[in-house]
Amino acid sequence: MSIFPMDVQTYDNFMKAKMDGCDLKTLKLKHKQITILVHFISYQTNKEKLERELLTFLTSSRKRWTSEELKNTAPIADSALVTDIDEIISKLLRGGVSVYIEGSPSVVLFGMEKRESRALEKAETESLVLGPQLAFTESLRTNLNVVRWRIHTNDLHIEKFKVGKRIPTEVRLIYMKSLANEENVDTCRQRIKDLEIDTVEDTTVLGQMLEDSSLSIFPQILVTELPSRFCHSLEKGRIGILVDKSPTSLIAPMSLFSFFESTEDTYMRWNMGSFIRMLRFVAMFVSVLLTPLYVAALSFHYEVIPASLLVSLGQSRATVPFPPVFEALLLELLIELLREAGARLPTKVGQTMGIVGGIVLGQAAVQAGFTSNILIIIVALSALASFTAPSYLMGTAIRIIRFPMIILAGMWGFLGTVFGLCFLIIHLLKVTSLGRPYLAPLYPFEWKDLNKSLFRLPPSRNINRPYTNMPKDTYKANFDKAKAKKDVRRT
């Protein structure tokens, strides 16, 4: 909607009416018998830049200003001539400054946003021992700067989107043009463009909207706060997404095994990294199956328990009035309550609550006859194993899966546990990430990718990118020449 040219006072009244309640500030300047109207929102605009670069320039010049001359000669790079009122209001709300010269057919908009953001800090949810410690912040500009700093090549392609009808939020789609599969990029681009929502609160919310199956408990898009992991994934041919005002990023497509990988595995020697990665997979099975197997054995299958251990179990459960399934569910809920309370309280208080609360409540529960010592050990091991997953969302999914598995074990014993496990595998076979199989490289089987997901091989044997990402270029490195043996006396 354009209303120019118009009287200065009429324009001022019109803008104040349109932006009522937005704290709009107005400056009226007289220069060469012409009235110049400057509009801005004080707490959104960089006042020092406004006074130093614009107001001083306007009043000190001997020119009789026109909109086009001001736009072309002002010492501010971010400037534009605009006639649409909605665009002017949108720019002002984001911290811009509008200058209307009496009788002009347009308004000059200058970008002078004042952005408040915290400095780059150490990662909290994905802490590492080895490797870069830097984490993303809530500033999209800062995050883009960090990504460009790590991948300084023109092959890095960044696409800009505005998502949200009522509160538009800037979203960036990032990928390596020579590596990322075009089908994956098109799928992700189409899903972002087709979103019809009021606003995007965070990358985690956007990730849920872009996932193939919103009903699945398993995350299909990785959420990470580490720029190193984000850039490492781009170099493998994956796609990254950054959202303004969010300190995390998204990576897709992902497989189930990718959620148990850590960039720290790459920084370690290959045999150490392989051991720790396989330890995480073992921990996942322990977390899902250990408590259900205990419940099934005590409820239906005493014969599988060694005689010496059966005596200890009987003595431990002699005063417990509840069946094993109820006892296990009670303890699992107690562990989850302690975890949630510890996460919500301040750091020092939360740590104290987790340690002291667990010891006190556990000991009190045993003495009161609500549970047995052995089950406390098993539940604690299961909870500990779930925390080894580098992805917080995947660790939470594993902990939740344990509850239906315990119920099935309490109803039908080992048969119920096997039924639950089969149902889980069938579900995972159906899940996809951007249309790619979630259980790759096991299904469909790709033996060349096993050393990139389940374990690691020496760098000299890891010369290709993961085939499951469908990259344009799978070839990554050649160590033959570097490893060629030479006689030092003849070099």
C-alpha positions as CSV (number, residue, x, y, z in Angstrom):
1,M,0.0,0.0,0.0
2,S,1.5,3.4,-1.1
3,I,0.3,6.8,0.1
4,F,3.1,9.0,-1.2
5,P,3.6,11.9,-1.8
6,M,1.8,13.4,1.2
7,D,2.0,16.2,3.7
8,V,4.6,15.7,6.5
9,Q,2.2,16.2,9.4
10,T,-0.4,13.9,7.8
11,Y,2.3,11.3,7.3
12,D,3.5,11.6,10.9
13,N,-0.1,11.2,12.3
14,F,-0.7,8.3,10.0
15,M,2.4,6.5,11.2
16,K,1.6,7.1,14.8
17,A,-1.8,5.7,14.4
18,K,-0.5,2.6,12.5
19,M,2.2,2.0,15.2
20,D,0.2,2.9,18.3
21,G,1.7,1.1,21.3
22,C,5.0,0.5,19.5
23,D,6.9,3.3,21.2
24,L,7.5,5.1,17.9
25,K,9.9,8.1,18.2
26,T,9.7,11.1,15.8
27,L,12.4,13.7,15.0
28,K,11.5,16.8,12.9
29,L,14.4,18.5,11.2
30,K,14.4,21.7,9.1
31,H,17.0,21.8,6.4
32,K,17.0,24.3,3.4
33,Q,13.4,25.2,4.2
34,I,12.4,21.5,3.8
35,T,11.0,19.4,6.7
36,I,12.6,16.0,7.2
37,L,10.8,13.5,9.3
38,V,12.8,10.7,11.0
39,H,11.0,7.7,12.7
40,F,12.5,5.0,14.8
41,I,12.0,2.9,17.9
42,S,14.6,3.9,20.5
43,Y,15.3,0.6,22.2
44,Q,15.4,-1.2,18.8
45,T,17.8,1.2,17.1
46,N,21.5,1.9,17.5
47,K,21.3,5.5,18.7
48,E,25.0,6.2,18.5
49,K,25.0,5.1,14.8
50,L,21.8,7.1,14.2
51,E,23.3,10.4,15.6
52,R,26.8,9.9,14.2
53,E,26.1,8.6,10.7
54,L,22.7,9.9,9.8
55,L,21.5,12.9,11.7
56,T,24.9,14.7,11.5
57,F,25.1,13.9,7.8
58,L,21.6,15.2,7.2
59,T,22.1,18.5,9.0
60,S,25.7,19.3,8.0
61,S,25.2,18.9,4.2
62,R,24.5,22.0,2.1
63,K,22.4,19.9,-0.4
64,R,18.7,20.3,-0.8
65,W,17.9,16.7,-0.2
66,T,15.7,14.3,-2.2
67,S,15.0,10.7,-1.3
68,E,17.1,9.3,-4.1
69,E,20.1,11.5,-3.3
70,L,20.0,10.7,0.4
71,K,19.8,7.0,-0.3
72,N,22.8,7.2,-2.7
73,T,25.1,9.5,-0.7
74,A,24.4,8.6,3.0
75,P,27.4,6.7,4.6
76,I,25.2,3.7,5.4
77,A,25.3,0.5,3.3
78,D,22.0,-0.9,4.3
79,S,19.5,1.6,2.7
80,A,16.5,1.3,0.4
81,L,13.8,3.4,-1.2
82,V,10.4,2.1,-0.1
83,T,6.8,3.1,-0.9
84,D,4.9,0.3,0.8
85,I,3.7,1.2,4.3
86,D,3.7,-2.4,5.6
87,E,7.4,-2.8,4.6
88,I,8.2,0.5,6.4
89,I,6.5,-0.7,9.6
90,S,8.2,-4.1,9.4
91,K,11.6,-2.5,9.1
92,L,10.9,0.0,12.0
93,L,9.9,-2.9,14.2
94,R,13.2,-4.7,13.5
95,G,15.2,-1.6,14.5
96,G,15.4,0.3,11.2
97,V,15.1,4.1,10.7
98,S,12.8,5.8,8.2
99,V,13.5,9.2,6.7
100,Y,10.7,11.1,4.9
101,I,11.6,14.3,3.0
102,E,8.7,16.6,2.4
103,G,7.1,16.1,-1.0
104,S,9.2,13.0,-1.8
105,P,7.5,10.0,-3.6
106,S,9.1,7.5,-1.3
107,V,10.7,6.9,2.2
108,V,14.4,6.1,2.7
109,L,14.9,3.1,5.1
110,F,18.2,2.6,6.9
111,G,19.2,-0.6,8.7
112,M,20.4,0.5,12.2
113,E,19.3,-2.5,14.3
114,K,20.5,-2.8,17.8
115,R,21.0,-6.5,18.5
116,E,21.5,-7.7,22.1
117,S,23.1,-11.1,22.3
118,R,25.3,-13.1,24.6
119,A,28.9,-13.7,23.7
120,L,30.1,-17.1,22.3
121,E,30.4,-19.5,25.2
122,K,31.2,-23.1,25.9
123,A,28.6,-25.8,25.0
124,E,26.4,-26.9,27.9
125,T,24.2,-29.7,26.7
126,E,26.9,-31.3,24.4
127,S,30.1,-31.0,26.5
128,L,33.3,-32.4,25.0
129,V,36.7,-33.3,26.4
130,L,38.5,-33.0,23.1
131,G,37.8,-30.7,20.2
132,P,36.3,-27.2,19.8
133,Q,34.2,-26.0,22.8
134,L,32.3,-23.2,21.0
135,A,28.5,-23.2,21.0
136,F,25.9,-21.3,19.0
137,T,24.2,-18.3,20.4
138,E,20.7,-16.7,19.9
139,S,22.1,-14.3,17.2
140,L,21.7,-15.6,13.7
141,R,24.4,-13.2,12.4
142,T,26.8,-14.6,15.0
143,N,26.0,-18.2,14.1
144,L,26.4,-17.5,10.4
145,N,29.7,-15.8,11.1
146,V,31.0,-18.9,13.0
147,V,29.9,-21.3,10.2
148,R,31.5,-19.1,7.6
149,W,34.7,-19.0,9.7
150,R,34.9,-22.8,9.8
151,I,33.9,-23.3,6.2
152,H,35.4,-20.4,4.2
153,T,34.6,-21.5,0.7
154,N,32.2,-20.3,-1.9
155,D,30.9,-23.8,-2.2
156,L,28.9,-23.2,1.1
157,H,25.4,-22.2,-0.1
158,I,23.0,-20.3,2.2
159,E,19.3,-19.8,1.3
160,K,17.1,-17.3,3.2
161,F,13.5,-17.9,4.2
162,K,10.9,-16.0,6.2
163,V,8.6,-18.4,8.2
164,G,5.6,-17.2,10.2
165,K,2.6,-15.1,9.1
166,R,2.1,-13.0,12.3
167,I,5.7,-13.0,13.6
168,P,8.1,-13.7,10.7
169,T,11.3,-15.4,11.7
170,E,14.4,-15.7,9.6
171,V,15.4,-19.2,8.7
172,R,18.6,-20.2,6.8
173,L,19.0,-23.4,4.8
174,I,22.8,-24.2,4.6
175,Y,24.5,-26.9,2.5
176,M,27.6,-27.6,0.4
177,K,26.5,-27.2,-3.2
178,S,29.0,-29.7,-4.6
179,L,28.1,-32.4,-1.9
180,A,24.5,-32.1,-0.8
181,N,22.0,-34.3,-2.7
182,E,19.6,-32.2,-4.7
183,E,16.6,-34.3,-3.8
184,N,17.3,-33.8,-0.1
185,V,17.7,-30.0,-0.6
186,D,14.5,-29.8,-2.6
187,T,12.6,-31.8,0.1
188,C,13.8,-29.6,2.9
189,R,13.3,-26.3,0.9
190,Q,9.7,-27.4,-0.1
191,R,8.8,-28.2,3.5
192,I,10.0,-24.9,4.8
193,K,8.2,-22.9,2.1
194,D,4.9,-24.8,2.7
195,L,4.8,-24.1,6.4
196,E,1.7,-21.9,7.2
197,I,2.2,-21.0,10.9
198,D,2.1,-17.9,13.1
199,T,5.7,-18.0,14.1
200,V,8.7,-20.3,14.8
201,E,9.6,-20.4,18.5
202,D,12.9,-22.4,18.2
203,T,14.8,-24.8,16.0
204,T,13.5,-27.7,18.0
205,V,9.9,-26.7,17.1
206,L,10.8,-26.2,13.4
207,G,12.5,-29.6,13.4
208,Q,9.2,-31.3,14.6
209,M,7.4,-29.6,11.7
210,L,9.9,-30.8,9.1
211,E,10.1,-34.4,10.3
212,D,8.6,-37.2,8.2
213,S,6.7,-38.8,11.1
214,S,5.5,-36.5,13.9
215,L,3.9,-39.4,15.7
216,S,7.2,-41.3,16.3
217,I,8.9,-40.8,19.6
218,F,12.3,-40.9,17.8
219,P,13.8,-37.6,16.6
220,Q,14.5,-37.7,12.9
221,I,16.4,-34.4,12.7
222,L,19.4,-33.8,14.9
223,V,19.4,-30.8,17.2
224,T,22.9,-29.6,18.1
225,E,24.5,-26.5,19.7
226,L,28.0,-27.3,18.4
227,P,29.2,-25.4,15.3
228,S,31.9,-28.1,14.9
229,R,29.3,-30.9,14.6
230,F,27.1,-28.7,12.3
231,C,30.0,-28.0,9.9
232,H,31.3,-31.6,10.1
233,S,27.8,-32.8,9.0
234,L,27.8,-30.3,6.1
235,E,31.1,-31.8,4.9
236,K,29.5,-35.2,4.8
237,G,26.8,-34.0,2.4
238,R,24.0,-33.3,4.9
239,I,21.8,-30.2,5.2
240,G,21.9,-27.7,8.1
241,I,19.2,-25.2,9.3
242,L,19.7,-22.1,11.5
243,V,16.8,-20.1,13.0
244,D,17.1,-16.6,14.3
245,K,16.8,-16.2,18.1
246,S,17.7,-19.9,18.6
247,P,21.0,-21.2,20.1
248,T,20.7,-24.6,18.4
249,S,20.8,-25.9,14.8
250,L,19.2,-28.7,12.8
251,I,20.9,-31.3,10.7
252,A,19.2,-33.7,8.2
253,P,18.9,-36.4,7.0
254,M,19.9,-38.5,10.0
255,S,19.9,-42.2,10.8
256,L,19.3,-43.8,14.2
257,F,23.0,-44.5,14.6
258,S,24.0,-40.9,13.9
259,F,22.4,-39.8,17.1
260,F,25.0,-41.9,19.0
261,E,27.9,-40.4,17.2
262,S,29.9,-37.5,18.7
263,T,32.5,-35.2,17.1
264,E,34.8,-36.3,19.9
265,D,35.0,-39.8,18.3
266,T,36.7,-38.1,15.3
267,Y,39.2,-36.2,17.5
268,M,40.2,-39.4,19.3
269,R,42.4,-42.2,17.8
270,W,40.2,-44.5,15.7
271,N,40.4,-47.5,18.1
272,M,39.4,-45.4,21.1
273,G,36.6,-43.7,19.2
274,S,35.3,-47.1,18.0
275,F,35.3,-48.5,21.5
276,I,33.4,-45.5,23.0
277,R,30.9,-45.5,20.1
278,M,30.1,-49.2,20.5
279,L,29.9,-48.7,24.3
280,R,27.1,-46.2,23.6
281,F,25.2,-48.8,21.5
282,V,25.6,-51.4,24.3
283,A,24.3,-48.8,26.8
284,M,21.2,-48.2,24.6
285,F,20.3,-51.9,24.7
286,V,21.0,-52.0,28.5
287,S,18.8,-49.0,29.1
288,V,15.9,-50.4,27.1
289,L,16.1,-54.1,28.1
290,L,17.7,-54.5,31.6
291,T,14.8,-53.6,33.8
292,P,12.2,-55.4,31.6
293,L,14.3,-58.6,31.7
294,Y,14.5,-58.3,35.5
295,V,10.7,-57.9,35.7
296,A,10.1,-60.8,33.3
297,A,12.5,-63.1,35.1
298,L,11.0,-62.5,38.6
299,S,7.4,-62.6,37.4
300,F,7.4,-65.7,35.1
301,H,10.9,-67.2,34.6
302,Y,12.6,-68.1,37.9
303,E,14.3,-71.0,36.2
304,V,16.7,-68.7,34.3
305,I,18.1,-67.1,37.5
306,P,21.1,-68.9,39.1
307,A,20.2,-70.6,42.4
308,S,22.7,-68.5,44.5
309,L,21.4,-65.3,43.0
310,L,17.8,-66.4,43.5
311,V,18.3,-66.7,47.2
312,S,19.6,-63.1,47.4
313,L,16.7,-61.9,45.3
314,G,14.2,-63.7,47.6
315,Q,15.8,-62.2,50.7
316,S,15.8,-58.8,49.2
317,R,12.2,-59.0,48.1
318,A,10.9,-60.7,51.3
319,T,9.4,-57.5,52.7
320,V,8.3,-55.9,49.4
321,P,4.4,-56.1,49.1
322,F,4.3,-55.1,45.4
323,P,4.7,-57.2,42.3
324,P,8.0,-56.7,40.4
325,V,6.3,-54.7,37.6
326,F,4.8,-52.2,40.0
327,E,8.0,-52.0,41.9
328,A,10.1,-51.3,38.8
329,L,7.6,-48.6,37.5
330,L,7.7,-46.9,40.9
331,L,11.5,-46.7,40.9
332,E,11.6,-45.6,37.2
333,L,9.2,-42.8,38.0
334,L,11.3,-41.8,41.0
335,I,14.4,-41.6,38.9
336,E,12.6,-39.4,36.3
337,L,11.3,-37.1,39.0
338,L,14.8,-36.6,40.4
339,R,16.2,-36.0,36.9
340,E,13.5,-33.4,36.1
341,A,13.9,-31.7,39.4
342,G,17.6,-31.5,39.1
343,A,17.3,-30.1,35.6
344,R,14.9,-27.3,36.6
345,L,16.7,-26.2,39.7
346,P,19.8,-23.9,39.7
347,T,22.9,-25.8,38.8
348,K,24.5,-26.2,42.3
349,V,21.1,-26.9,43.9
350,G,20.2,-29.3,41.1
351,Q,23.3,-31.4,41.5
352,T,22.8,-31.6,45.3
353,M,19.1,-32.6,44.8
354,G,20.1,-35.3,42.4
355,I,22.8,-36.9,44.5
356,V,21.3,-36.4,48.0
357,G,17.7,-37.0,46.9
358,G,18.7,-40.3,45.1
359,I,20.6,-41.6,48.1
360,V,18.1,-40.6,50.8
361,L,15.0,-41.7,48.9
362,G,16.6,-45.0,47.7
363,Q,17.7,-45.9,51.2
364,A,14.4,-44.9,52.7
365,A,12.5,-47.0,50.1
366,V,14.5,-50.1,50.9
367,Q,14.2,-49.7,54.6
368,A,10.4,-49.1,54.3
369,G,10.0,-52.3,52.2
370,F,8.8,-50.5,49.1
371,T,11.6,-51.9,46.9
372,S,14.7,-54.2,46.9
373,N,18.3,-53.3,46.8
374,I,19.0,-55.2,43.6
375,L,16.2,-53.4,41.6
376,I,17.7,-50.0,42.7
377,I,21.0,-51.1,41.2
378,I,19.4,-52.2,38.0
379,V,17.3,-49.1,37.6
380,A,20.3,-46.9,38.3
381,L,22.3,-48.7,35.7
382,S,19.5,-48.3,33.1
383,A,19.2,-44.6,33.9
384,L,23.0,-44.2,33.7
385,A,23.1,-46.0,30.3
386,S,20.5,-43.7,28.8
387,F,22.6,-40.6,29.6
388,T,25.5,-41.8,27.4
389,A,23.6,-40.8,24.2
390,P,25.2,-37.5,22.9
391,S,21.7,-36.4,21.8
392,Y,19.5,-35.2,24.6
393,L,16.3,-36.0,22.6
394,M,17.4,-39.5,21.8
395,G,18.3,-40.2,25.4
396,T,14.9,-39.0,26.5
397,A,13.2,-41.2,23.9
398,I,15.1,-44.3,25.2
399,R,14.0,-43.5,28.8
400,I,10.4,-43.3,27.7
401,I,10.5,-46.5,25.7
402,R,11.5,-48.3,28.9
403,F,8.1,-47.9,30.5
404,P,6.0,-49.8,27.9
405,M,8.7,-52.4,27.8
406,I,8.4,-52.9,31.6
407,I,4.6,-53.2,31.3
408,L,4.8,-55.8,28.5
409,A,7.4,-57.8,30.6
410,G,5.1,-57.7,33.6
411,M,2.2,-58.9,31.5
412,W,3.7,-61.7,29.4
413,G,7.3,-62.1,30.6
414,F,10.0,-62.8,28.0
415,L,7.4,-63.2,25.3
416,G,6.1,-59.6,26.1
417,T,9.7,-58.3,26.0
418,V,10.3,-59.9,22.6
419,F,7.0,-58.6,21.3
420,G,7.9,-55.1,22.4
421,L,11.3,-55.4,20.8
422,C,9.9,-56.6,17.5
423,F,7.3,-53.8,17.5
424,L,10.1,-51.3,18.1
425,I,12.2,-52.7,15.2
426,I,9.2,-52.7,12.8
427,H,8.5,-49.1,13.7
428,L,12.2,-48.1,13.1
429,L,12.1,-49.8,9.7
430,K,9.2,-47.6,8.7
431,V,10.7,-44.3,10.0
432,T,12.5,-42.1,7.5
433,S,14.4,-38.8,7.7
434,L,13.8,-36.6,4.6
435,G,12.7,-39.7,2.9
436,R,15.9,-41.6,3.7
437,P,15.9,-44.9,5.7
438,Y,16.2,-44.4,9.4
439,L,18.1,-47.7,10.0
440,A,20.7,-47.1,7.3
441,P,23.3,-48.6,6.8
442,L,21.8,-51.8,8.3
443,Y,18.6,-51.4,6.3
444,P,19.1,-51.2,3.4
445,F,22.4,-52.8,4.1
446,E,25.4,-50.8,3.0
447,W,28.6,-52.5,4.3
448,K,30.8,-49.5,3.2
449,D,29.1,-47.3,5.7
450,L,29.4,-49.6,8.7
451,N,32.8,-48.0,9.6
452,K,31.1,-44.5,9.6
453,S,28.2,-45.4,11.9
454,L,28.8,-48.5,14.1
455,F,32.6,-48.1,14.5
456,R,35.6,-46.3,13.0
457,L,38.5,-47.5,10.9
458,P,41.9,-45.8,10.6
459,P,41.9,-42.6,8.5
460,S,43.7,-44.3,5.7
461,R,40.7,-46.7,5.3
462,N,38.1,-43.9,5.6
463,I,38.4,-42.3,2.3
464,N,34.7,-41.9,1.3
465,R,31.7,-40.0,2.6
466,P,28.7,-41.9,3.9
467,Y,26.8,-43.4,1.0
468,T,23.5,-43.2,2.9
469,N,23.5,-39.4,2.7
470,M,23.5,-39.7,-1.1
471,P,26.2,-37.1,-1.6
472,K,27.1,-35.9,-5.1
473,D,30.8,-36.6,-4.5
474,T,31.6,-39.7,-2.2
475,Y,35.4,-39.5,-2.6
476,K,37.0,-37.6,0.4
477,A,40.7,-38.4,0.7
478,N,43.6,-40.3,-0.7
479,F,46.4,-41.4,1.7
480,D,48.3,-43.6,-0.8
481,K,50.8,-40.9,-1.7
482,A,51.3,-39.6,1.8
483,K,51.9,-43.1,3.1
484,A,54.4,-44.1,0.4
485,K,57.6,-45.2,1.9
486,K,60.7,-43.3,0.9
487,D,64.4,-43.6,1.7
488,V,65.3,-40.4,3.6
489,R,68.8,-40.5,2.2
490,R,67.4,-40.2,-1.4
491,T,65.0,-37.3,-0.8
